[in-house]
Amino acid sequence: MIFLITIWKRCLTIVAIFVLLPLTAAQAYPSILPLDEVKPGMKGIAKTVVSGTAIEEFNVEVLNVMKNPGAGDLILVRTSGAVIDQTGGIVQGMSGSPVYIDGKLVGAIAYGWPLSDHTVGMVTPIADMLKLWDLGTSGKPSVGSGIAGEKQNLLPAATPLMVSGLSDHAMTMLQDKLSPYKLFPYAVGSQPETEGQAAALEPGSAVGIELVRGDVSVGAIGTVTYTEGNKVLAFGHPFLQRGKASYLLTDATIYTVVNGLESGFKVGSTGDLLGMVTQDRKAGIAGIVGQYPSVIPMRITVTDTDVNKIQDDAVQVVQNEELAPILSATTAYSVMEKAMDRIGAGSAKVSFEISARNMPGETLRRENMFYSPVNIGEMAVSEFFEALNLLMTNPYNPVDIMDVKMQVTVNQERQTASIVDAQAKVAAAKPGETVPIQVKLKPYRSEPVSITVNYTVPKEQAAGPLLLEVRGGGMIPLTQLLLKKQGLDVELKNLKAKAKNMTFADSINEFTSRDRNNAIVVEVLDTGVMPQGMADSGKAGSDDKAGLFPVEESTENSAGASGTLKGALTSGTAETVKPKTCTTTDYIIDNDAQVLINVVTDHKSK
C-alpha cells in the first residue's frame, strides 16, 4: 500500500511539472501593451523613487506615438501628480521609470526637452528594451567612441554622475575630462552603511552604475524598468552607448531632487554591489545580478613629508579603455590633494607598478621625480595616466589590468638643480674606456654640488673629437630641438615611420626606459647640428608639454613635462637609440653643458 501511495505521489508530481511548464514559459516576458495598441488619451501610472528607497507613483497620459523608423519609436506623454509637483517634472535620474496602462507595462520614461515644459517627455517602448536580453552577456565590451548624444534634441533623463570621496579640485578636473562624454559629475556623500542584505531591485526602484568603487565612488543613478529572475532592464536610453558593457551594478539611495532651469536631477548615491551591466545601447541598459565584471584594483599611497601625513586609498575602476585612465589618474590626484591639504608648488617622487594579462613582461614599472610651480598634483599623475592609456588603448591586443600600485612622496620644497658646468677628468680616451665627467650642479637656493658621471666611449667610436651633451633627463635633447627649429620634416617623418614598426614590447620599453627628470644624461651630440648659445633652450616645459593635465607654468625650472616632440623623436626600436649614460640624483635637473673628448686608438697619444 505504501508502495502504491508513493507511485501515486510521483505521478502527481510529474503531471504538475508538465502542467506548469507552459505557464512558466508564458511568464518569460511581462504582460505588456504593444506599441500599436497605445493610443492618445490613454492614462496610466509610472513608478520611481524621489526620497530614500521608497517607490512612489505618478500619473501619465499618452499624447501621441512618435514614429521614427530606423531610430526607434517613442511615446509622447504628459506626467502629473504629487510626485511631479515635488520634482518639477521629469528629472535626470527618473529615466527607466516603468509606465503602466491598465496594469500592462508600456515602457520606460527616458527623455525630456531642455528649457521647456518638464512635465512632457518620451517613453521608450518596452519591446525595444526586452531585445537587450537577447544579446546575451558574452564577449568583450565595445570600445568605440560611442558617446551617447541627444536624440531629436531630446535630453536623456539620467546622465548625472554622483561622486563621493574626491577632493574639490579633483572634482573640477573630472568634470572637465568627462564633459566630452556628456557625463556631468556632482559631489555627494557616500551611502550610509546598512545592516543586512541589500534590497532587491524591482520596477521603480533606484539603480546605480558605478565606474569607480571604494574610497572613491563615481556612478550614475537611474530607475529600474523591469526585472526577471536575476536579469534587469533600466534607464530606457543609453548610458555611454558602448554596446556590450562591463560596469558595476548597484542599488541606490535618493537624498532629494534638485530643480533646475534646464533639467532637474536626483541627488543620491550608489550603494551595495549587486552585479554587472552587460548591455549599454539605445533602448537602455541590461544587467545581471550575481555576476560581476572584471575591474582594476588600485592602491594609492601618498606621503606628505611636510605635515607627516599618509593618505592610503583603495578603489576598483571599471575596465573601460577610454574612461579607466581618466578615472584612475583623477583618483590619484585626489589622494595627493587629500594628503597635502593644499594646491600649489612642490616636488614629488612617484613610482607605480601595473600588472596585466596579455602585456609583454606582464608588469610595467616606472619611477620619476617631478616639480611644478603651479600644481604638483597634476604634474605628478601625468605619467601614470600616460602609462594606463598606453596599455588600454594600445593598437596590438586587448589588455586586462590585474593590479595597480602607486606610491608618491611629496613636499612643498623646490628640489631642482641646474647644470652650470661639466668637465671630463681626462682629455682623451680609447673606444670602450670609461671617462669620469664631473658635473657641477646648483640646487635651488643652496650651495653648488658636484656629481661624477662615468661615461663609456662606444667601442665602435671612430678616432677624433667626440662632443658629448650633458643634460637633465627631462629636457628635450639639444639635437632634436634643433631639428624641430630648423623644420627638418624629412627626419621627423623617418622617425615616425620607424615608430609605426614598433611592437607592443617596444612601446612599453620606450616608456619605461625614458630618461627620468632627476637624471643627469650624457650622450653623443651630433656635431653637424652644434648649437651656438642655446644652452638653456631645451628646458623641460619651455616648449611642448606632455601629460593628461597640462598646466600653464612658467618656463623657469618647470620639470616633469618632456614634450611631445621628444616622445615622437625617441619612439622606435632599440637600434635607433644612441649610447648614453644616466645617473639619478635627488634633484630635478635642468640646463645642459657640452664636453669634448678626443677619441684615440693609442694611449701614448693622450
Secondary structure, 3 states (H helix, E strand, C coil): CHHHHHHHHHHHHHHHHHHHHHHHHHCCCCCECCHHHCCCCCEEEEEEECCECCEEEEEEEEEEEECCCCCCCEEEEEEECHHHHHHCCCCECCCCCEEEECCEEEEEEEEECCCCCCCEEEEEEHHHHHHHHHHCCCCCCCCCCCCCCCECCEEECCCEEEEECCCHHHHHHHHHHHHHHCCEEEECCCCCCCCCCCCCCCCCCEEEEEEEEECCEEEEEEEEEEEECCEEEECCCCCCCCEEEEEEEEEEEEEEEECCCCCCEEEEEEEEEEEEEEEEECCEEEEEECCCCCEEEEEEEEEECCCCEEEEEEEEEECCCCHHHHHHHHHHHHHHHHHHCCCCCEEEEEEEEEEEECCCCCEEEEEEEEEECCCHHHHHCHHHHHHHHHHHCCCCCCCEEEEEEEEEEEECCCCEEEEEEEEECCCEECCCCEEEEEEEEEECCCCCEEEEEEEECCCCCCCEEEEEEEEECCCCCHHHHHHHHCCCHHHHHHHHHHHHCCCHHHHHHHHHCCCCCCEEEEEECCHHHCCCCCCCCCCCCCCCCCCCCCCCCCCCCCECCCCHHHHHHHCCCHHHCCCEEEEECCCEEECEEEEEEEECCCHHHC
